[in-house]
């Protein structure tokens, strides 16, 4: 397994420090502490899933499960942050915030699981053929 770059480690250190400071500044408010802790753990899980997804073989049956986990984790973050933003907004802005969250979540679902990019799939097939050493004359 490849090591993390110093920039990645710095980013995680920054995230950890800021999460710790947010918990410290929450003055013991259980809701705020829970929000920060779940957001932090969600981001850690999201980065781990993305790293795992990038390392999986293109034809691995696990890719779809990991992709579903990535979508679920991003959806959780979207809903959590939308709730926090909408909480302090007037009704009209709340509706816009929730509409944008729904559009983002639905758009992500469509892009991840429904949309088939035929040109991209053809390119992937041609690369697979080239990797196996076969001629591209079959296409």
ChimeraX attribute file (.defattr): number of C-alpha atoms within 10 A of each C-alpha:
attribute: neighborCount
match mode: 1-to-1
recipient: residues
	/A:1	4
	/A:2	4
	/A:3	7
	/A:4	9
	/A:5	9
	/A:6	9
	/A:7	9
	/A:8	11
	/A:9	12
	/A:10	12
	/A:11	12
	/A:12	14
	/A:13	12
	/A:14	12
	/A:15	15
	/A:16	14
	/A:17	12
	/A:18	14
	/A:19	17
	/A:20	16
	/A:21	12
	/A:22	16
	/A:23	19
	/A:24	12
	/A:25	12
	/A:26	14
	/A:27	10
	/A:28	10
	/A:29	11
	/A:30	10
	/A:31	10
	/A:32	16
	/A:33	19
	/A:34	12
	/A:35	15
	/A:36	18
	/A:37	16
	/A:38	15
	/A:39	18
	/A:40	18
	/A:41	12
	/A:42	17
	/A:43	17
	/A:44	16
	/A:45	15
	/A:46	20
	/A:47	14
	/A:48	12
	/A:49	18
	/A:50	15
	/A:51	11
	/A:52	14
	/A:53	20
	/A:54	11
	/A:55	11
	/A:56	13
	/A:57	10
	/A:58	12
	/A:59	8
	/A:60	9
	/A:61	10
	/A:62	14
	/A:63	17
	/A:64	14
	/A:65	11
	/A:66	18
	/A:67	17
	/A:68	16
	/A:69	17
	/A:70	20
	/A:71	18
	/A:72	17
	/A:73	21
	/A:74	18
	/A:75	19
	/A:76	16
	/A:77	18
	/A:78	17
	/A:79	17
	/A:80	16
	/A:81	16
	/A:82	18
	/A:83	15
	/A:84	12
	/A:85	14
	/A:86	18
	/A:87	11
	/A:88	10
	/A:89	12
	/A:90	9
	/A:91	11
	/A:92	9
	/A:93	13
	/A:94	17
	/A:95	13
	/A:96	12
	/A:97	19
	/A:98	17
	/A:99	13
	/A:100	14
	/A:101	19
	/A:102	16
	/A:103	12
	/A:104	15
	/A:105	19
	/A:106	13
	/A:107	12
	/A:108	16
	/A:109	16
	/A:110	12
	/A:111	12
	/A:112	15
	/A:113	12
	/A:114	10
	/A:115	9
	/A:116	11
	/A:117	9
	/A:118	9
	/A:119	9
	/A:120	10
	/A:121	11
	/A:122	12
	/A:123	11
	/A:124	13
	/A:125	14
	/A:126	18
	/A:127	13
	/A:128	14
	/A:129	16
	/A:130	12
	/A:131	10
	/A:132	9
	/A:133	9
	/A:134	11
	/A:135	11
	/A:136	12
	/A:137	7
	/A:138	7
	/A:139	8
